[in-house]
Amino acid sequence: MIGLSPNGVKIIVATQPVDFRRGMNGLVALVASALSADPYCGDVFVFRAKRCDRLRCIYWDGSGMILR
């Protein structure tokens, strides 16, 4: 976990690679099951590809889930 934001948003980085064919719903389920976290808490969850050359981030902005 990295805390850089003054408003308390945490950045949680998954240490294991993720299959990027998963959609947003798959990543939300992974946050809930593997990371034991609430995906709708407003924190940023970061996932990496197997080759460590790509990242995906998801977060809840209050009105919807954002996938970057």
Backbone as CSV, one residue per row, in Angstrom:
resi,resn,N_x,N_y,N_z,CA_x,CA_y,CA_z,C_x,C_y,C_z
1,MET,0.838,-1.164,0.000,0.000,0.000,0.000,0.890,1.236,0.000
2,ILE,0.513,2.225,-0.784,1.216,3.498,-0.858,0.192,4.589,-0.565
3,GLY,0.488,5.463,0.348,-0.418,6.563,0.654,0.200,7.888,0.236
4,LEU,-0.175,8.418,-0.911,0.394,9.655,-1.421,-0.585,10.812,-1.419
5,SER,-1.832,10.527,-1.311,-2.857,11.550,-1.445,-3.183,12.175,-0.091
6,PRO,-3.304,13.487,-0.035,-3.641,14.128,1.235,-5.061,13.846,1.714
7,ASN,-5.948,13.412,0.821,-7.327,13.144,1.235,-7.539,11.695,1.657
8,GLY,-6.478,10.933,1.839,-6.585,9.593,2.394,-6.797,8.472,1.402
9,VAL,-6.685,8.714,0.116,-6.833,7.647,-0.872,-5.584,6.772,-0.832
10,LYS,-5.778,5.473,-0.704,-4.660,4.531,-0.675,-4.462,3.950,-2.066
11,ILE,-3.231,3.626,-2.385,-2.896,2.939,-3.629,-2.427,1.550,-3.236
12,ILE,-3.192,0.541,-3.628,-2.896,-0.839,-3.258,-2.420,-1.566,-4.506
13,VAL,-1.207,-2.126,-4.431,-0.574,-2.774,-5.576,-0.598,-4.283,-5.366
14,ALA,-1.166,-5.009,-6.333,-1.164,-6.470,-6.289,0.229,-6.963,-6.671
15,THR,0.760,-7.901,-5.924,2.121,-8.374,-6.168,2.193,-9.483,-7.205
16,GLN,1.105,-10.180,-7.429,1.083,-11.264,-8.408,0.570,-10.750,-9.747
17,PRO,1.071,-11.286,-10.861,0.569,-10.854,-12.172,-0.883,-11.267,-12.378
18,VAL,-1.561,-10.506,-13.233,-2.983,-10.714,-13.511,-3.166,-10.914,-15.008
19,ASP,-4.067,-11.809,-15.372,-4.435,-12.004,-16.773,-5.228,-10.781,-17.224
20,PHE,-4.677,-10.028,-18.164,-5.312,-8.782,-18.585,-6.530,-9.003,-19.478
21,ARG,-6.859,-10.235,-19.771,-8.101,-10.488,-20.500,-9.309,-10.355,-19.583
22,ARG,-9.059,-10.294,-18.286,-10.151,-10.045,-17.339,-10.694,-8.651,-17.586
23,GLY,-11.963,-8.528,-17.505,-12.568,-7.208,-17.625,-12.623,-6.525,-16.270
24,MET,-13.368,-5.453,-16.232,-13.498,-4.712,-14.987,-14.151,-5.563,-13.904
25,ASN,-15.162,-6.331,-14.266,-15.843,-7.164,-13.269,-14.913,-8.226,-12.701
26,GLY,-14.038,-8.777,-13.537,-13.071,-9.759,-13.060,-12.068,-9.160,-12.091
27,LEU,-11.633,-7.937,-12.362,-10.696,-7.271,-11.458,-11.372,-6.876,-10.149
28,VAL,-12.630,-6.461,-10.221,-13.379,-6.137,-8.999,-13.522,-7.391,-8.139
29,ALA,-13.820,-8.522,-8.757,-13.932,-9.778,-8.015,-12.587,-10.177,-7.411
30,LEU,-11.508,-9.913,-8.127,-10.172,-10.221,-7.623,-9.825,-9.359,-6.406
31,VAL,-10.203,-8.104,-6.436,-9.976,-7.219,-5.281,-10.710,-7.767,-4.066
32,ALA,-11.956,-8.167,-4.265,-12.759,-8.657,-3.144,-12.241,-9.989,-2.605
33,SER,-11.820,-10.896,-3.493,-11.430,-12.227,-3.031,-9.951,-12.314,-2.655
34,ALA,-9.055,-11.964,-3.556,-7.623,-12.161,-3.313,-7.022,-11.098,-2.396
35,LEU,-7.476,-9.865,-2.528,-6.911,-8.788,-1.713,-7.714,-8.525,-0.443
36,SER,-8.865,-9.164,-0.316,-9.752,-8.985,0.848,-10.025,-7.511,1.133
37,ALA,-10.347,-6.784,0.081,-10.623,-5.356,0.212,-11.958,-5.034,-0.439
38,ASP,-12.505,-3.892,-0.082,-13.750,-3.415,-0.669,-13.413,-2.611,-1.923
39,PRO,-13.783,-3.085,-3.111,-13.436,-2.360,-4.333,-14.154,-1.021,-4.466
40,TYR,-15.184,-0.788,-3.669,-15.963,0.446,-3.748,-15.615,1.431,-2.625
41,CYS,-14.440,1.302,-2.040,-14.044,2.172,-0.923,-13.395,3.467,-1.390
42,GLY,-13.052,3.578,-2.669,-12.425,4.793,-3.177,-10.921,4.700,-3.304
43,ASP,-10.329,3.587,-2.877,-8.892,3.393,-3.031,-8.570,2.966,-4.462
44,VAL,-7.330,3.139,-4.862,-6.870,2.758,-6.199,-6.195,1.396,-6.092
45,PHE,-6.585,0.470,-6.960,-6.007,-0.869,-6.990,-5.229,-1.022,-8.291
46,VAL,-3.954,-1.406,-8.175,-3.055,-1.486,-9.326,-2.684,-2.945,-9.556
47,PHE,-2.786,-3.374,-10.818,-2.438,-4.733,-11.218,-1.404,-4.666,-12.329
48,ARG,-0.534,-5.679,-12.393,0.488,-5.712,-13.439,0.320,-6.951,-14.302
49,ALA,0.845,-6.839,-15.527,0.836,-7.972,-16.446,1.982,-8.922,-16.085
50,LYS,1.971,-10.094,-16.677,2.983,-11.104,-16.373,4.389,-10.628,-16.710
51,ARG,4.542,-9.915,-17.829,5.870,-9.447,-18.248,6.274,-8.131,-17.586
52,CYS,5.437,-7.610,-16.720,5.704,-6.347,-16.002,5.838,-5.155,-16.937
53,ASP,5.214,-5.219,-18.106,5.318,-4.097,-19.041,4.026,-3.286,-19.134
54,ARG,2.983,-3.707,-18.416,1.701,-2.995,-18.442,1.083,-2.982,-17.053
55,LEU,0.318,-1.934,-16.793,-0.418,-1.805,-15.538,-1.878,-1.535,-15.838
56,ARG,-2.737,-1.968,-14.936,-4.156,-1.614,-14.965,-4.538,-1.145,-13.582
57,CYS,-5.289,-0.077,-13.544,-5.748,0.487,-12.275,-7.266,0.559,-12.294
58,ILE,-7.880,0.236,-11.174,-9.317,0.428,-11.029,-9.568,1.220,-9.753
59,TYR,-10.593,2.037,-9.801,-11.022,2.754,-8.606,-12.465,3.201,-8.763
60,TRP,-13.103,3.410,-7.622,-14.487,3.863,-7.552,-14.462,5.363,-7.344
61,ASP,-15.094,6.124,-8.221,-15.066,7.585,-8.102,-16.317,8.151,-7.433
62,GLY,-17.156,7.287,-6.923,-18.373,7.731,-6.255,-19.616,7.533,-7.098
63,SER,-19.451,7.466,-8.415,-20.598,7.251,-9.290,-20.409,6.063,-10.225
64,GLY,-19.197,5.541,-10.311,-18.934,4.399,-11.175,-17.503,3.921,-11.019
65,MET,-17.253,2.718,-11.506,-15.923,2.131,-11.438,-15.124,2.600,-12.650
66,ILE,-13.876,3.004,-12.434,-12.996,3.494,-13.489,-11.892,2.471,-13.714
67,LEU,-11.644,2.124,-14.969,-10.565,1.213,-15.353,-9.593,1.983,-16.222
68,ARG,-8.349,2.038,-15.835,-7.307,2.741,-16.596,-6.212,1.794,-16.965
